[in-house]
Amino acid sequence: MDKRSVEKKLYNLKNVIFCTLTFFLLGTLTELYLINHYTEIFQIIPIVCITFSIFSFVVLIFKVSRSTVKLFKFSLFTTSLIGLLGVFFHLNSNYEFEKEMKPSSDSWGLFVESLSGALPALAPLNLVVLSMVGYSYILILKQNQ
């Protein structure tokens, strides 16, 4: 492959990842808003993290520098941590609910039931995937330089 075809493929991949990340960020933020994921103080945390990621992504689009890449990486890292913490909160809430409903059940049974409880237990992992897409965008930027 010649250099021009490789650059064209990277450019196309960069555009695909750019669009994916843009829709991912805006879609997740919109979804959290539409399901009223802001009624308690802890529920606002992912909204703030995603908003911060959108801000740092916009800054990165207009000025690619070492500091803007670090800012974007930091926002992605915090977003993924919040996603993992969200899984814990969702599972814990579901577990406590199942424990009240079925006090005689064993711990494993309660855990399995909490995976399919009222709160979507694994939905916050969406933020981890979002962060991975963001890191992919950074890798493409580095390859283009």
Secondary structure, DSSP 8 states (H G I E B T S, - for coil): --HHHHHHHHHHHHHHHHHHHHHHHHHHHHHHHHTTTTSSHHHHHHHHHHHHHHHHHHHHHH---HHHHHHHHHHHHHHHHHHHHHHHHHHHHHHHHHHHH-TTS-HHHHHHHHHTSSS-TTTTHHHHHHHHHHHHHHHHHHHH-
